[in-house]
Amino acid sequence: MNIDKIISRSFVILFLISIPSTFIFWSFLSDRSGVDEETEKALASVLNSKFEQDDIVFTEVDWDLGFLKHLDHGILPVYLTLKETTAEDLRLMKEDGGKIFFLLKNKDNWKEISDRTGVKEFEIIKAGAGVVVIGSDGTESQRKPLVFSRDIGNAKNVWFSKGDEKFPCTKSSSSKWQCGKDEWNYVGLTTAAMNGKQQRAVWAHPKTRMTLHVEFDVPEKGERIFLNTAFLETGYRSQNSSPVDVELLMDGASALNYSNKSEKRVYSNSIAIPENSNVLELKFTTEDAGQRHFVFNGYIR
């Protein structure tokens, strides 16, 4: 018998052995201890009653997400990265002042999670067979007067224009403006990978040769604007390389203007707010809207 046949038969034998071994592992040895239906409902009930805008959610069991179907609309983001999230990561994931919800199977791992994330609990709620820990990262006193992702639902106005024609968007939820019949045609809260980290951002998909306008009232205590814009990976890896032109106006006067190229990069900008400014307007335009999966975030400080 030659060596090739021996190797071939050896692989067949190993494969046949692996079938019952794999079955035994997944059936008896692996950690498949997700949560039961009643616990899923209990976890969702806590979120439905306690969750507020600015809050975020982490779930310990990152493959059993049945609780999601019991959540009220608008409870997001829900992160599946609890095992590796650090305090630095957390600062990029949430807005100042929001609570952090941890959906845990039990309290056994809470001390390690607290030490790693810098979050201190102020309430622990039993939820079926699991627990919900509600915590704070100490940013309540640092709340910014305007955060684009947090406050997109309170925008002064959102619309598209083409020449002299104006096409208003309709507010469809507390964090979303619908701008057409297509599912992608909205302006609203999302999560996006920016600088390699998942962050809260505003989905702002432009339309071909039209201008997307987003207006905010300028808060009285605002002194400086921080604006970040970027393409999602599905955008900058597409065959369409059309940039999105970005303009920021204060009371109708242009204060910032640049072209965001179709590339893996976050364009970050900061400008001082002119004295006695009342209205901030963001404008986004592109020559070809195909797969222009575009987002922005930032804040006024």
Secondary structure by P-SEA (a helix, b strand, c coil): ccaaaaaaaaaaaaaaaaaaaaaaaaacccccccccaaaaaaaaaaaaccccccbbbbbcccccccccccccccccccccccccccaaaaaacccccbbbbbbcccccaaaaaaaaaccccccccccccbbbbbbbccccccccccccccccccccccccccccbbbbbbbccccccccccccccccbbbbbbcccbbbbbbbccccccbbbbbbbcccccccbbbbbbbbccccccccccbbbbbbbbccccccbbbbbccccccccbbbbbcccccbbbbbbbbccccccccccccccc
